[in-house]
Amino acid sequence: MRPIPVAKPLLGREEEEAVAAVADGDVIAGVPARRVGRLEMSVAMLKAKNQTFPWRQLIEKRNSEFDPNMEEELTRMRVQHFYGAPPASQKPPKQT
């Protein structure tokens, strides 16, 4: 079987074998690899999902990709979002 042309850049693993030509901007997945979408669609879906996360405002305030002053709060918010509130034994004491 002759090689199938694969455009660059692509979203997928390089070792995947395509069953048809892969155009610029295609998102491929599976074995054998098949087109599952377009890069523009994937980016739009991720942007929409990111708008729903409660820590979005903190991320927008950062001056760089990493701000050590925000990491503790970002981690706390992400853990609470994905895993729920921490057990009572791990909650900080209430201030009176």
C-alpha positions in Angstrom: 0.0 0.0 0.0 1.4 3.4 -0.9 1.7 6.2 1.7 -1.2 8.6 2.1 -0.2 12.3 2.1 -0.7 14.0 5.5 -0.7 17.8 5.6 1.2 19.7 8.4 0.4 20.9 11.0 -2.1 18.2 12.1 -3.7 17.4 15.3 -3.1 13.7 15.9 -0.2 11.3 16.4 2.4 11.1 13.7 2.6 7.3 13.9 -1.1 6.9 13.0 -1.8 5.5 9.5 -4.4 7.5 7.6 -6.9 5.7 5.3 -7.3 8.8 3.1 -5.5 12.0 2.4 -5.5 14.4 5.4 -6.1 18.1 4.5 -4.7 21.1 6.3 -6.6 21.7 9.5 -8.1 18.2 9.8 -8.2 16.6 13.2 -7.6 12.8 12.9 -7.9 10.0 15.5 -8.0 6.3 15.7 -6.3 3.3 14.2 -6.5 3.5 11.3 -6.7 7.3 11.6 -9.8 9.0 10.3 -10.9 12.6 10.1 -13.0 13.5 13.2 -13.2 17.2 12.8 -11.5 20.4 11.8 -9.0 22.3 13.9 -11.1 25.5 13.8 -14.0 23.6 15.2 -11.9 22.1 18.0 -10.5 25.5 18.9 -14.0 27.1 19.0 -15.3 24.3 21.2 -12.4 24.7 23.7 -12.8 28.4 23.8 -16.5 28.1 24.6 -15.8 25.5 27.3 -13.1 27.6 28.8 -15.6 30.5 29.2 -17.6 28.4 31.7 -14.8 27.7 34.1 -15.0 29.7 37.4 -11.3 30.6 37.4 -11.5 32.3 34.0 -11.3 35.8 35.5 -8.1 34.9 37.3 -6.5 33.6 34.2 -7.4 36.7 32.3 -5.8 38.9 35.0 -2.4 37.1 34.6 0.4 38.9 32.9 2.1 35.7 31.8 1.2 32.0 31.4 2.3 31.3 34.9 1.8 33.5 38.0 3.1 31.8 41.2 1.0 34.3 43.3 -2.2 32.9 41.8 -1.4 29.2 41.7 -2.7 28.3 45.2 -6.1 29.9 44.4 -6.3 28.4 40.9 -5.5 25.0 42.3 -8.2 25.3 45.0 -10.8 26.5 42.5 -10.0 23.7 40.1 -10.0 21.0 42.7 -13.4 22.2 44.0 -14.8 22.4 40.5 -13.7 18.9 39.4 -13.9 17.0 42.7 -16.3 19.0 44.9 -15.7 20.6 48.3 -12.9 19.1 50.4 -13.9 16.9 53.3 -14.7 18.7 56.6 -11.4 17.6 58.1 -9.5 19.5 55.4 -11.6 22.7 55.4 -9.8 25.7 56.9 -11.2 26.7 60.3 -13.9 29.3 60.3 -12.9 32.8 61.4 -14.9 34.3 64.2 
